[in-house]
């Protein structure tokens, strides 16, 4: 299957020229939605409007609309587009991304980079580096969009360290907590997010705090620790941080956007 990318001809970029955030977003959205007219009276293109409305981009991208896009931002945008526009699920096994020496250079980007890497959409650079803060040329951007659209063009990455955390269903997590009163239910989102609504019986220890000092979570490393967040990304990162620190009973449950805890008979949101 060959996929043609209708890149913005008016930009007249050479293959080695870096693309801006707006140019990259245009490539991604146009490839899946076709031409989009800008909203009347709006300051940005219709592609940026659409991507912002759908949650594919964020305020950071608007602020940096005319600057060369960083590879970590490109990974985030393509990842969100796959989830939003194509309904493509994440790869459960992403340990191959652990081979990237700069995977954890940006904690908020970990899952975006990991998913793009293991899916074979964005490959690493030399010496097992993703080059998260690096730029993206037009030729590289076109290749990324082609692989986003066409699975046959991807170069999946496999192998790597086996994760030792375990995914639990809400029912399994509830049973664990009933059977072991030392078990902890930890919300790894920010304190601000926690205050807007959280699962009953949970405590908030943000990912940032866990990353800075994993031993602050609890003293005993055999304590069952059940982690959750919004979409499951931060809890996965937190789980690996705790495992690397020597904790032996680490679990994750679906994020609050992934499971209707408000109506669940096991857990409820406050």
C-alpha positions as CSV (number, residue, x, y, z in Angstrom):
1,X,0.0,0.0,0.0
2,X,1.4,3.4,-1.0
3,X,0.3,6.5,0.8
4,X,0.6,9.9,-0.8
5,X,1.1,12.9,1.4
6,X,-0.2,16.2,0.0
7,X,2.2,18.4,1.8
8,X,1.6,22.2,1.8
9,X,3.1,23.1,-1.6
10,X,3.0,26.8,-0.7
11,X,5.6,26.2,2.0
12,X,8.2,25.1,-0.7
13,X,10.3,23.4,1.8
14,X,13.3,21.2,0.9
15,X,13.5,17.7,2.3
16,X,16.2,18.7,4.8
17,X,14.4,21.8,6.0
18,X,12.8,21.7,9.5
19,X,9.0,21.8,9.8
20,X,7.2,24.0,12.2
21,X,4.5,22.9,14.6
22,X,1.8,24.3,12.3
23,X,3.2,22.6,9.2
24,X,3.4,19.3,11.0
25,X,-0.1,19.5,12.4
26,X,-1.3,20.4,8.9
27,X,0.3,17.3,7.5
28,X,-1.2,15.1,10.2
29,X,-4.8,16.5,10.0
30,X,-4.9,16.9,6.3
31,X,-3.8,13.3,5.8
32,X,-6.8,12.0,7.7
33,X,-9.4,14.7,7.2
34,X,-8.6,16.3,3.9
35,X,-8.8,20.1,3.4
36,X,-10.3,22.1,6.3
37,X,-11.3,25.7,5.9
38,X,-10.3,28.1,8.6
39,X,-13.0,29.3,11.0
40,X,-14.1,32.8,10.0
41,X,-12.4,35.5,12.0
42,X,-10.0,33.0,13.6
43,X,-6.3,33.7,13.8
44,X,-5.0,30.2,12.9
45,X,-5.5,27.7,10.2
46,X,-8.5,25.3,10.2
47,X,-6.1,22.4,10.8
48,X,-4.9,23.9,14.1
49,X,-8.4,24.8,15.1
50,X,-9.6,21.2,14.5
51,X,-6.6,19.7,16.3
52,X,-7.1,21.9,19.3
53,X,-10.8,21.2,19.4
54,X,-10.2,17.4,19.3
55,X,-7.4,17.5,21.9
56,X,-4.7,16.4,19.5
57,X,-2.7,19.5,20.3
58,X,-2.5,21.7,23.4
59,X,-1.7,25.3,24.3
60,X,2.0,24.6,24.2
61,X,1.7,23.9,20.5
62,X,-0.2,27.1,19.9
63,X,2.5,29.1,21.7
64,X,5.1,27.5,19.5
65,X,3.1,27.4,16.3
66,X,5.8,29.0,14.1
67,X,8.8,27.3,15.7
68,X,10.5,24.1,14.5
69,X,8.6,21.2,16.1
70,X,10.5,19.0,18.6
71,X,10.4,15.2,18.1
72,X,8.7,14.7,21.5
73,X,5.9,17.1,20.5
74,X,5.6,15.3,17.1
75,X,5.3,12.0,18.9
76,X,2.6,13.3,21.2
77,X,0.6,14.8,18.3
78,X,0.7,11.6,16.2
79,X,-0.1,9.5,19.3
80,X,-3.1,11.6,20.1
81,X,-4.2,11.6,16.5
82,X,-4.1,7.8,16.4
83,X,-6.2,7.5,19.5
84,X,-8.7,10.3,18.5
85,X,-9.0,10.0,14.8
86,X,-8.2,6.3,14.1
87,X,-9.2,4.6,17.4
88,X,-5.9,2.7,17.4
89,X,-5.1,1.2,20.7
90,X,-1.8,1.5,22.5
91,X,0.6,-1.4,22.5
92,X,0.5,-3.1,25.9
93,X,4.1,-4.3,25.6
94,X,6.3,-1.3,25.2
95,X,9.4,-2.4,27.0
96,X,11.5,-2.2,23.8
97,X,11.4,1.6,24.3
98,X,13.5,1.1,27.5
99,X,16.4,0.8,25.1
100,X,16.1,4.5,24.4
101,X,18.6,6.2,26.8
102,X,16.6,9.5,26.8
103,X,13.1,7.9,27.2
104,X,12.6,9.5,30.6
105,X,14.1,12.9,29.8
106,X,10.6,14.2,29.7
107,X,8.2,12.4,32.1
108,X,5.1,13.8,30.4
109,X,6.3,12.5,27.0
110,X,7.3,9.0,28.0
111,X,4.2,7.1,26.8
112,X,3.9,9.2,23.6
113,X,7.6,8.5,22.7
114,X,7.3,4.8,23.8
115,X,4.2,4.1,21.7
116,X,5.6,5.8,18.6
117,X,8.8,3.9,18.9
118,X,7.4,0.4,19.5
119,X,4.8,0.9,16.8
120,X,7.6,1.7,14.4
121,X,6.3,5.2,13.5
122,X,9.2,7.2,14.9
123,X,12.5,5.5,15.2
124,X,15.4,6.4,17.4
125,X,18.5,8.2,16.4
126,X,22.1,7.0,16.8
127,X,23.3,5.3,20.0
128,X,19.8,4.3,21.2
129,X,18.7,8.0,21.5
130,X,15.2,9.2,20.6
131,X,16.5,12.7,20.5
132,X,13.3,14.0,22.2
133,X,14.2,17.7,21.9
134,X,15.6,17.4,18.4
135,X,13.9,18.9,15.3
136,X,12.1,17.1,12.5
137,X,12.9,17.7,8.8
138,X,10.2,17.7,6.1
139,X,11.5,14.3,4.8
140,X,11.3,12.8,8.3
141,X,7.9,14.4,8.9
142,X,6.5,12.9,5.7
143,X,7.8,9.5,6.7
144,X,6.2,9.7,10.1
145,X,2.8,10.6,8.6
146,X,3.1,7.7,6.1
147,X,3.7,5.3,8.9
148,X,0.9,6.7,10.9
149,X,-1.5,6.0,8.0
150,X,-0.1,2.7,6.7
151,X,0.8,-0.1,9.2
152,X,2.7,-1.9,6.4
153,X,5.2,0.9,6.3
154,X,5.9,0.7,10.0
155,X,9.0,-0.8,11.6
156,X,7.9,-2.2,14.9
157,X,10.4,-2.5,17.7
158,X,10.4,-5.5,20.0
159,X,12.5,-6.9,22.8
160,X,13.7,-5.1,25.9
161,X,13.2,-5.4,29.6
162,X,10.1,-7.3,30.9
163,X,7.9,-5.1,33.1
164,X,7.2,-6.5,36.5
165,X,4.1,-4.5,37.2
166,X,0.6,-6.1,36.7
167,X,-2.5,-4.6,35.4
168,X,-5.6,-5.2,37.6
169,X,-9.2,-4.8,36.9
170,X,-11.1,-2.6,39.4
171,X,-12.7,-5.8,40.9
172,X,-9.2,-7.4,41.4
173,X,-7.8,-4.3,42.9
174,X,-10.8,-4.1,45.4
175,X,-10.3,-7.7,46.4
176,X,-6.6,-7.1,47.0
177,X,-7.4,-4.1,49.2
178,X,-10.0,-6.1,51.1
179,X,-7.5,-9.0,51.7
180,X,-4.5,-6.8,52.6
181,X,-5.1,-3.7,54.7
182,X,-1.6,-2.5,54.0
183,X,-2.4,-2.1,50.3
184,X,-2.2,1.5,49.0
185,X,-4.3,3.1,46.2
186,X,-2.3,5.9,44.7
187,X,-3.4,8.6,42.4
188,X,-0.3,9.8,40.5
189,X,-1.9,12.9,38.9
190,X,-1.3,16.4,40.1
191,X,-2.8,17.7,43.4
192,X,-5.0,20.0,41.3
193,X,-6.4,17.1,39.2
194,X,-6.9,15.1,42.3
195,X,-9.0,17.8,43.9
196,X,-11.4,17.9,40.9
197,X,-12.3,14.2,41.5
198,X,-10.6,11.0,42.5
199,X,-11.4,7.4,43.5
200,X,-12.4,6.9,47.1
201,X,-9.8,5.6,49.5
202,X,-7.0,6.8,47.2
203,X,-4.2,9.2,48.2
204,X,-2.4,11.6,45.9
205,X,1.3,11.2,45.2
206,X,2.1,13.0,41.9
207,X,4.3,11.3,39.4
208,X,6.8,14.2,39.7
209,X,7.2,13.4,43.5
210,X,7.6,9.7,42.9
211,X,10.2,10.3,40.2
212,X,12.2,12.6,42.5
213,X,12.0,10.3,45.5
214,X,10.3,6.9,45.0
215,X,11.1,5.9,48.6
216,X,8.8,8.5,49.9
217,X,5.8,6.4,48.9
218,X,6.1,3.9,51.7
219,X,8.8,2.3,53.8
220,X,8.2,-1.4,53.1
221,X,9.1,-2.4,49.6
222,X,6.7,-5.4,49.7
223,X,3.7,-3.2,50.2
224,X,1.0,-3.7,47.5
225,X,0.8,-0.3,45.6
226,X,-2.0,0.2,43.2
227,X,-1.5,3.1,40.8
228,X,-3.9,5.0,38.6
229,X,-4.0,8.3,36.7
230,X,-6.1,9.8,33.9
231,X,-5.3,7.8,30.8
232,X,-2.9,5.2,32.2
233,X,0.3,6.8,31.0
234,X,1.5,8.4,34.2
235,X,0.7,5.3,36.2
236,X,2.8,3.1,33.9
237,X,5.7,5.5,34.3
238,X,5.3,5.6,38.1
239,X,5.1,1.8,38.2
240,X,8.4,1.4,36.4
241,X,10.1,4.1,38.7
242,X,9.0,2.1,41.8
243,X,10.1,-1.2,40.3
244,X,13.5,0.2,39.5
245,X,13.6,1.5,43.1
246,X,13.1,-2.1,44.4
247,X,9.4,-2.3,45.2
248,X,8.1,-5.7,44.4
249,X,4.3,-5.5,44.4
250,X,3.3,-2.8,42.0
251,X,-0.1,-2.8,40.2
252,X,-2.0,-0.5,37.9
253,X,-5.7,-0.1,37.2
254,X,-7.4,1.8,34.3
255,X,-7.3,5.6,34.4
256,X,-10.4,7.5,35.3
257,X,-10.9,8.4,31.7
258,X,-10.8,4.7,30.8
259,X,-13.3,3.3,33.3
260,X,-16.6,4.6,34.7
261,X,-15.6,4.7,38.3
262,X,-18.5,7.1,39.0
263,X,-21.0,4.2,38.5
264,X,-18.7,1.3,39.6
265,X,-20.0,-0.7,42.5
266,X,-16.4,-1.3,43.6
267,X,-14.8,2.1,43.4
268,X,-16.4,5.5,43.2
269,X,-15.1,8.9,42.4
270,X,-15.4,11.7,45.0
